[in-house]
Amino acid sequence: MADASSGSVEAWLNRGGDQDGKPGWELRGQIASGVLPDGHVLEFADIDGDGRDDYLGYDQESGSLQAWINNGGDPA
């Protein structure tokens, strides 16, 4: 889930639907703190062709785009 005003993102793991009284979605926590200035729109798209969505900030007024490439997780 993304907060459009800040660009922060929470990850939710799909457990396959509600079963035995347990919810089908499990909150995994915040995965991006939000780096977008006012007036930017948060989008996700695979812009480098590696099969992983990247974090994009689009400025509707100027048409500029900022991208943060998803390299598959934080380094250990």
N, CA, C and O atoms as a Tinker XYZ file with bonds, in Angstrom:
   304  protein
     1  N      0.849000   -1.158000    0.000000    73     2
     2  CA     0.000000    0.000000    0.000000    64     1     3
     3  C      0.899000    1.225000    0.000000    63     2     4     5
     4  O      1.873000    1.284000    0.750000    81     3
     5  N      0.582000    2.189000   -0.824000    73     3     6
     6  CA     1.394000    3.395000   -0.943000    64     5     7
     7  C      0.635000    4.606000   -0.423000    63     6     8     9
     8  O     -0.585000    4.702000   -0.565000    81     7
     9  N      1.370000    5.523000    0.175000    73     7    10
    10  CA     0.824000    6.800000    0.604000    64     9    11
    11  C      1.160000    7.811000   -0.480000    63    10    12    13
    12  O      2.314000    8.218000   -0.614000    81    11
    13  N      0.177000    8.212000   -1.241000    73    11    14
    14  CA     0.395000    9.087000   -2.391000    64    13    15
    15  C      0.966000   10.439000   -1.990000    63    14    16    17
    16  O      1.645000   11.075000   -2.797000    81    15
    17  N      0.712000   10.895000   -0.770000    73    15    18
    18  CA     1.186000   12.219000   -0.380000    64    17    19
    19  C      2.679000   12.232000   -0.070000    63    18    20    21
    20  O      3.333000   13.257000   -0.264000    81    19
    21  N      3.234000   11.112000    0.409000    73    19    22
    22  CA     4.649000   11.087000    0.778000    64    21    23
    23  C      5.478000   10.144000   -0.080000    63    22    24    25
    24  O      6.692000   10.310000   -0.198000    81    23
    25  N      4.824000    9.154000   -0.677000    73    23    26
    26  CA     5.556000    8.148000   -1.439000    64    25    27
    27  C      6.001000    6.971000   -0.605000    63    26    28    29
    28  O      6.709000    6.099000   -1.109000    81    27
    29  N      5.604000    6.914000    0.674000    73    27    30
    30  CA     5.973000    5.763000    1.500000    64    29    31
    31  C      5.181000    4.530000    1.058000    63    30    32    33
    32  O      4.069000    4.641000    0.541000    81    31
    33  N      5.775000    3.362000    1.270000    73    31    34
    34  CA     5.171000    2.117000    0.789000    64    33    35
    35  C      5.248000    1.051000    1.870000    63    34    36    37
    36  O      6.287000    0.871000    2.505000    81    35
    37  N      4.131000    0.340000    2.075000    73    35    38
    38  CA     4.088000   -0.832000    2.943000    64    37    39
    39  C      3.932000   -2.070000    2.078000    63    38    40    41
    40  O      3.238000   -2.038000    1.062000    81    39
    41  N      4.572000   -3.159000    2.473000    73    39    42
    42  CA     4.444000   -4.425000    1.742000    64    41    43
    43  C      3.442000   -5.323000    2.464000    63    42    44    45
    44  O      3.410000   -5.386000    3.693000    81    43
    45  N      2.626000   -6.015000    1.669000    73    43    46
    46  CA     1.669000   -6.981000    2.183000    64    45    47
    47  C      1.895000   -8.300000    1.464000    63    46    48    49
    48  O      1.982000   -8.329000    0.236000    81    47
    49  N      1.989000   -9.383000    2.206000    73    47    50
    50  CA     2.203000  -10.708000    1.649000    64    49    51
    51  C      0.853000  -11.405000    1.478000    63    50    52    53
    52  O      0.074000  -11.495000    2.428000    81    51
    53  N      0.575000  -11.898000    0.267000    73    51    54
    54  CA    -0.668000  -12.606000   -0.021000    64    53    55
    55  C     -0.507000  -14.062000    0.412000    63    54    56    57
    56  O      0.285000  -14.805000   -0.167000    81    55
    57  N     -1.261000  -14.461000    1.429000    73    55    58
    58  CA    -1.216000  -15.828000    1.955000    64    57    59
    59  C     -2.256000  -16.739000    1.315000    63    58    60    61
    60  O     -2.444000  -17.871000    1.760000    81    59
    61  N     -2.935000  -16.255000    0.271000    73    59    62
    62  CA    -3.862000  -17.117000   -0.456000    64    61    63
    63  C     -5.304000  -17.031000   -0.024000    63    62    64    65
    64  O     -6.086000  -17.926000   -0.348000    81    63
    65  N     -5.687000  -16.009000    0.683000    73    63    66
    66  CA    -7.083000  -15.846000    1.080000    64    65    67
    67  C     -7.293000  -16.163000    2.544000    63    66    68    69
    68  O     -6.490000  -16.857000    3.166000    81    67
    69  N     -8.385000  -15.645000    3.088000    73    67    70
    70  CA    -8.714000  -15.868000    4.488000    64    69    71
    71  C     -9.007000  -17.355000    4.717000    63    70    72    73
    72  O     -9.804000  -17.955000    3.995000    81    71
    73  N     -8.353000  -17.945000    5.728000    73    71    74
    74  CA    -8.561000  -19.359000    6.047000    64    73    75
    75  C     -8.433000  -19.572000    7.550000    63    74    76    77
    76  O     -7.565000  -18.985000    8.196000    81    75
    77  N     -9.287000  -20.400000    8.093000    73    75    78
    78  CA    -9.244000  -20.769000    9.507000    64    77    79
    79  C     -9.192000  -19.553000   10.427000    63    78    80    81
    80  O     -8.480000  -19.563000   11.431000    81    79
    81  N     -9.938000  -18.512000   10.090000    73    79    82
    82  CA    -9.986000  -17.325000   10.919000    64    81    83
    83  C     -8.779000  -16.419000   10.808000    63    82    84    85
    84  O     -8.688000  -15.426000   11.530000    81    83
    85  N     -7.851000  -16.735000    9.921000    73    83    86
    86  CA    -6.657000  -15.902000    9.734000    64    85    87
    87  C     -6.797000  -15.107000    8.444000    63    86    88    89
    88  O     -7.287000  -15.626000    7.441000    81    87
    89  N     -6.362000  -13.835000    8.470000    73    87    90
    90  CA    -6.479000  -13.017000    7.262000    64    89    91
    91  C     -5.552000  -13.507000    6.154000    63    90    92    93
    92  O     -4.477000  -14.046000    6.417000    81    91
    93  N     -5.987000  -13.311000    4.913000    73    91    94
    94  CA    -5.212000  -13.744000    3.763000    64    93    95
    95  C     -4.038000  -12.838000    3.438000    63    94    96    97
    96  O     -3.145000  -13.230000    2.687000    81    95
    97  N     -4.026000  -11.629000    3.994000    73    95    98
    98  CA    -2.939000  -10.692000    3.743000    64    97    99
    99  C     -2.188000  -10.437000    5.043000    63    98   100   101
   100  O     -2.801000  -10.204000    6.084000    81    99
   101  N     -0.870000  -10.481000    4.983000    73    99   102
   102  CA    -0.031000  -10.264000    6.160000    64   101   103
   103  C      0.859000   -9.035000    5.928000    63   102   104   105
   104  O      1.617000   -8.979000    4.960000    81   103
   105  N      0.754000   -8.053000    6.831000    73   103   106
   106  CA     1.574000   -6.850000    6.730000    64   105   107
   107  C      3.031000   -7.191000    6.998000    63   106   108   109
   108  O      3.354000   -7.789000    8.024000    81   107
   109  N      3.912000   -6.814000    6.078000    73   107   110
   110  CA     5.353000   -7.071000    6.221000    64   109   111
   111  C      6.113000   -5.821000    6.645000    63   110   112   113
   112  O      7.307000   -5.891000    6.936000    81   111
   113  N      5.434000   -4.681000    6.682000    73   111   114
   114  CA     6.048000   -3.449000    7.163000    64   113   115
   115  C      6.371000   -2.475000    6.048000    63   114   116   117
   116  O      6.139000   -2.737000    4.867000    81   115
   117  N      6.912000   -1.350000    6.461000    73   115   118
   118  CA     7.257000   -0.293000    5.515000    64   117   119
   119  C      8.525000   -0.683000    4.762000    63   118   120   121
   120  O      9.521000   -1.081000    5.366000    81   119
   121  N      8.474000   -0.564000    3.429000    73   119   122
   122  CA     9.633000   -0.917000    2.607000    64   121   123
   123  C     10.244000    0.291000    1.906000    63   122   124   125
   124  O     11.323000    0.187000    1.324000    81   123
   125  N      9.569000    1.430000    1.956000    73   123   126
   126  CA    10.114000    2.683000    1.426000    64   125   127
   127  C      9.562000    3.814000    2.279000    63   126   128   129
   128  O      8.357000    3.889000    2.521000    81   127
   129  N     10.449000    4.692000    2.732000    73   127   130
   130  CA    10.033000    5.753000    3.651000    64   129   131
   131  C      9.374000    6.928000    2.945000    63   130   132   133
   132  O      8.703000    7.742000    3.580000    81   131
   133  N      9.561000    7.015000    1.657000    73   131   134
   134  CA     8.964000    8.111000    0.901000    64   133   135
   135  C      9.975000    9.207000    0.634000    63   134   136   137
   136  O     10.524000    9.798000    1.564000    81   135
   137  N     10.213000    9.473000   -0.616000    73   135   138
   138  CA    11.213000   10.463000   -0.998000    64   137   139
   139  C     10.656000   11.471000   -2.000000    63   138   140   141
   140  O     11.403000   12.286000   -2.542000    81   139
   141  N      9.371000   11.419000   -2.243000    73   139   142
   142  CA     8.799000   12.249000   -3.304000    64   141   143
   143  C      8.456000   13.648000   -2.811000    63   142   144   145
   144  O      7.829000   13.806000   -1.763000    81   143
   145  N      8.870000   14.666000   -3.570000    73   143   146
   146  CA     8.449000   16.032000   -3.249000    64   145   147
   147  C      6.969000   16.233000   -3.599000    63   146   148   149
   148  O      6.376000   15.422000   -4.309000    81   147
   149  N      6.393000   17.305000   -3.099000    73   147   150
   150  CA     4.999000   17.631000   -3.423000    64   149   151
   151  C      4.812000   17.716000   -4.935000    63   150   152   153
   152  O      5.699000   18.173000   -5.656000    81   151
   153  N      3.655000   17.274000   -5.401000    73   151   154
   154  CA     3.324000   17.349000   -6.816000    64   153   155
   155  C      3.773000   16.150000   -7.632000    63   154   156   157
   156  O      3.522000   16.090000   -8.836000    81   155
   157  N      4.434000   15.197000   -6.993000    73   155   158
   158  CA     4.876000   13.987000   -7.688000    64   157   159
   159  C      3.876000   12.856000   -7.468000    63   158   160   161
   160  O      3.211000   12.794000   -6.434000    81   159
   161  N      3.780000   11.978000   -8.433000    73   159   162
   162  CA     2.905000   10.813000   -8.352000    64   161   163
   163  C      3.774000    9.568000   -8.240000    63   162   164   165
   164  O      4.739000    9.409000   -8.987000    81   163
   165  N      3.433000    8.693000   -7.313000    73   163   166
   166  CA     4.151000    7.436000   -7.133000    64   165   167
   167  C      3.627000    6.391000   -8.098000    63   166   168   169
   168  O      2.417000    6.198000   -8.214000    81   167
   169  N      4.520000    5.727000   -8.783000    73   167   170
   170  CA     4.164000    4.631000   -9.693000    64   169   171
   171  C      5.173000    3.506000   -9.516000    63   170   172   173
   172  O      6.291000    3.727000   -9.049000    81   171
   173  N      4.770000    2.306000   -9.892000    73   171   174
   174  CA     5.675000    1.162000   -9.951000    64   173   175
   175  C      5.642000    0.621000  -11.366000    63   174   176   177
   176  O      4.566000    0.439000  -11.937000    81   175
   177  N      6.814000    0.362000  -11.942000    73   175   178
   178  CA     6.907000   -0.207000  -13.282000    64   177   179
   179  C      8.291000   -0.821000  -13.440000    63   178   180   181
   180  O      9.256000   -0.344000  -12.844000    81   179
   181  N      8.388000   -1.859000  -14.228000    73   179   182
   182  CA     9.673000   -2.491000  -14.522000    64   181   183
   183  C     10.317000   -1.736000  -15.679000    63   182   184   185
   184  O     10.005000   -2.003000  -16.839000    81   183
   185  N     11.211000   -0.797000  -15.376000    73   183   186
   186  CA    11.796000    0.015000  -16.443000    64   185   187
   187  C     13.132000   -0.520000  -16.946000    63   186   188   189
   188  O     13.646000   -0.040000  -17.957000    81   187
   189  N     13.707000   -1.517000  -16.248000    73   187   190
   190  CA    14.991000   -2.061000  -16.712000    64   189   191
   191  C     14.880000   -3.498000  -17.221000    63   190   192   193
   192  O     15.897000   -4.116000  -17.537000    81   191
   193  N     13.658000   -4.039000  -17.304000    73   191   194
   194  CA    13.433000   -5.336000  -17.922000    64   193   195
   195  C     13.890000   -6.541000  -17.127000    63   194   196   197
   196  O     14.086000   -7.612000  -17.702000    81   195
   197  N     14.070000   -6.398000  -15.794000    73   195   198
   198  CA    14.541000   -7.526000  -14.992000    64   197   199
   199  C     13.420000   -8.307000  -14.307000    63   198   200   201
   200  O     13.685000   -9.253000  -13.565000    81   199
   201  N     12.165000   -7.914000  -14.555000    73   199   202
   202  CA    11.026000   -8.616000  -13.968000    64   201   203
   203  C     10.612000   -8.093000  -12.600000    63   202   204   205
   204  O      9.645000   -8.594000  -12.026000    81   203
   205  N     11.325000   -7.087000  -12.054000    73   203   206
   206  CA    10.974000   -6.502000  -10.758000    64   205   207
   207  C     10.516000   -5.060000  -10.982000    63   206   208   209
   208  O     11.148000   -4.303000  -11.719000    81   207
   209  N      9.406000   -4.692000  -10.334000    73   207   210
   210  CA     8.927000   -3.314000  -10.445000    64   209   211
   211  C      9.892000   -2.364000   -9.755000    63   210   212   213
   212  O     10.427000   -2.670000   -8.689000    81   211
   213  N     10.108000   -1.219000  -10.367000    73   211   214
   214  CA    10.955000   -0.167000   -9.835000    64   213   215
   215  C     10.070000    0.957000   -9.298000    63   214   216   217
   216  O      8.904000    1.063000   -9.680000    81   215
   217  N     10.613000    1.791000   -8.419000    73   215   218
   218  CA     9.895000    2.870000   -7.737000    64   217   219
   219  C     10.097000    4.143000   -8.549000    63   218   220   221
   220  O     11.228000    4.580000   -8.761000    81   219
   221  N      8.996000    4.733000   -9.002000    73   219   222
   222  CA     9.077000    5.905000   -9.870000    64   221   223
   223  C      8.322000    7.084000   -9.270000    63   222   224   225
   224  O      7.259000    6.914000   -8.673000    81   223
   225  N      8.877000    8.269000   -9.431000    73   223   226
   226  CA     8.215000    9.503000   -9.029000    64   225   227
   227  C      8.054000   10.393000  -10.248000    63   226   228   229
   228  O      9.040000   10.823000  -10.846000    81   227
   229  N      6.815000   10.667000  -10.613000    73   227   230
   230  CA     6.509000   11.447000  -11.804000    64   229   231
   231  C      5.975000   12.817000  -11.395000    63   230   232   233
   232  O      5.022000   12.910000  -10.621000    81   231
   233  N      6.591000   13.882000  -11.917000    73   231   234
   234  CA     6.141000   15.241000  -11.652000    64   233   235
   235  C      5.138000   15.630000  -12.730000    63   234   236   237
   236  O      5.513000   15.824000  -13.887000    81   235
   237  N      3.877000   15.743000  -12.362000    73   235   238
   238  CA     2.810000   16.027000  -13.324000    64   237   239
   239  C      2.960000   17.403000  -13.967000    63   238   240   241
   240  O      2.546000   17.603000  -15.109000    81   239
   241  N      3.536000   18.333000  -13.255000    73   239   242
   242  CA     3.657000   19.689000  -13.787000    64   241   243
   243  C      4.767000   19.800000  -14.833000    63   242   244   245
   244  O      4.546000   20.361000  -15.906000    81   243
   245  N      5.950000   19.274000  -14.535000    73   243   246
   246  CA     7.086000   19.435000  -15.453000    64   245   247
   247  C      7.266000   18.251000  -16.403000    63   246   248   249
   248  O      7.923000   18.370000  -17.437000    81   247
   249  N      6.670000   17.090000  -16.038000    73   247   250
   250  CA     6.841000   15.890000  -16.846000    64   249   251
   251  C      8.112000   15.124000  -16.536000    63   250   252   253
   252  O      8.413000   14.137000  -17.207000    81   251
   253  N      8.871000   15.559000  -15.526000    73   251   254
   254  CA    10.113000   14.858000  -15.172000    64   253   255
   255  C      9.802000   13.567000  -14.424000    63   254   256   257
   256  O      8.751000   13.428000  -13.798000    81   255
   257  N     10.721000   12.649000  -14.502000    73   255   258
   258  CA    10.569000   11.343000  -13.872000    64   257   259
   259  C     11.839000   11.009000  -13.113000    63   258   260   261
   260  O     12.942000   11.166000  -13.636000    81   259
   261  N     11.683000   10.545000  -11.871000    73   259   262
   262  CA    12.791000   10.034000  -11.082000    64   261   263
   263  C     12.551000    8.549000  -10.886000    63   262   264   265
   264  O     11.414000    8.129000  -10.672000    81   263
   265  N     13.605000    7.747000  -10.957000    73   263   266
   266  CA    13.452000    6.298000  -10.803000    64   265   267
   267  C     14.465000    5.760000   -9.801000    63   266   268   269
   268  O     15.623000    6.178000   -9.778000    81   267
   269  N     14.006000    4.826000   -8.973000    73   267   270
   270  CA    14.855000    4.081000   -8.062000    64   269   271
   271  C     14.734000    2.624000   -8.490000    63   270   272   273
   272  O     13.660000    2.031000   -8.389000    81   271
   273  N     15.825000    2.053000   -8.963000    73   271   274
   274  CA    15.821000    0.700000   -9.507000    64   273   275
   275  C     15.778000   -0.331000   -8.384000    63   274   276   277
   276  O     16.516000   -0.233000   -7.403000    81   275
   277  N     14.909000   -1.310000   -8.543000    73   275   278
   278  CA    14.778000   -2.415000   -7.595000    64   277   279
   279  C     15.838000   -3.465000   -7.956000    63   278   280   281
   280  O     15.731000   -4.148000   -8.974000    81   279
   281  N     16.851000   -3.577000   -7.112000    73   279   282
   282  CA    17.928000   -4.546000   -7.338000    64   281   283
   283  C     17.713000   -5.848000   -6.577000    63   282   284   285
   284  O     18.639000   -6.650000   -6.453000    81   283
   285  N     16.512000   -6.066000   -6.071000    73   283   286
   286  CA    16.197000   -7.345000   -5.437000    64   285   287
   287  C     16.375000   -7.390000   -3.942000    63   286   288   289
   288  O     16.463000   -8.481000   -3.379000    81   287
   289  N     16.432000   -6.275000   -3.283000    73   287   290
   290  CA    16.492000   -6.272000   -1.817000    64   289   291
   291  C     17.668000   -5.484000   -1.300000    63   290   292   293
   292  O     18.546000   -5.072000   -2.057000    81   291
   293  N     17.674000   -5.281000    0.002000    73   291   294
   294  CA    18.758000   -4.545000    0.637000    64   293   295
   295  C     19.984000   -5.416000    0.769000    63   294   296   297
   296  O     19.863000   -6.618000    1.007000    81   295
   297  N     21.173000   -4.834000    0.620000    73   295   298
   298  CA    22.380000   -5.633000    0.801000    64   297   299
   299  C     22.509000   -6.112000    2.240000    63   298   300   301
   300  O     22.049000   -5.445000    3.167000    81   299
   301  N     23.117000   -7.234000    2.418000    73   299   302
   302  CA    23.281000   -7.793000    3.783000    64   301   303
   303  C     24.364000   -7.074000    4.538000    63   302   304
   304  O     24.637000   -7.407000    5.692000    81   303
